[in-house]
Amino acid sequence: MTRRISKTKQFIMMNPIIQFFKFIYLSLKVLVIVAGGHGGTR
């Protein structure tokens, strides 16, 4: 069984900056969904 990891996946896995930005992007998306979906004016 040969483990084949594509270069882009390996690059993303080895790059903490990309992970950091992905985390920020996901949290921002969640914030927008929560704030926009539930009015956010209570």
C-alpha positions as a printed NumPy array, in Angstrom:
array([[  0.   ,   0.   ,   0.   ],
       [  1.702,   3.165,  -1.181],
       [  0.886,   6.412,   0.536],
       [  0.572,   9.102,  -2.116],
       [  0.148,  12.657,  -0.861],
       [ -0.245,  15.34 ,  -3.48 ],
       [  2.198,  18.235,  -3.396],
       [ -0.48 ,  20.813,  -2.676],
       [ -1.897,  18.851,   0.26 ],
       [  1.581,  18.319,   1.648],
       [  2.343,  22.034,   1.213],
       [ -0.872,  23.04 ,   2.972],
       [ -0.261,  20.575,   5.783],
       [  3.285,  21.803,   6.303],
       [  2.356,  25.511,   6.154],
       [  1.022,  26.886,   9.474],
       [  0.25 ,  30.259,   7.884],
       [ -2.273,  28.703,   5.512],
       [ -3.792,  26.779,   8.426],
       [ -4.004,  30.037,  10.383],
       [ -5.753,  31.868,   7.554],
       [ -8.117,  28.943,   7.003],
       [ -9.025,  29.024,  10.692],
       [ -9.657,  32.784,  10.584],
       [-11.731,  32.403,   7.421],
       [-13.882,  29.663,   8.964],
       [-14.418,  31.582,  12.21 ],
       [-15.344,  34.716,  10.252],
       [-17.836,  32.744,   8.186],
       [-19.396,  31.339,  11.352],
       [-19.575,  34.829,  12.86 ],
       [-21.274,  36.217,   9.748],
       [-23.767,  33.342,   9.703],
       [-24.554,  33.739,  13.403],
       [-24.782,  37.545,  13.31 ],
       [-26.704,  37.717,  10.041],
       [-28.945,  34.691,  10.549],
       [-30.132,  35.574,  14.035],
       [-30.631,  39.314,  13.666],
       [-27.821,  40.19 ,  16.068],
       [-29.727,  43.282,  17.279],
       [-31.107,  41.907,  20.54 ]])
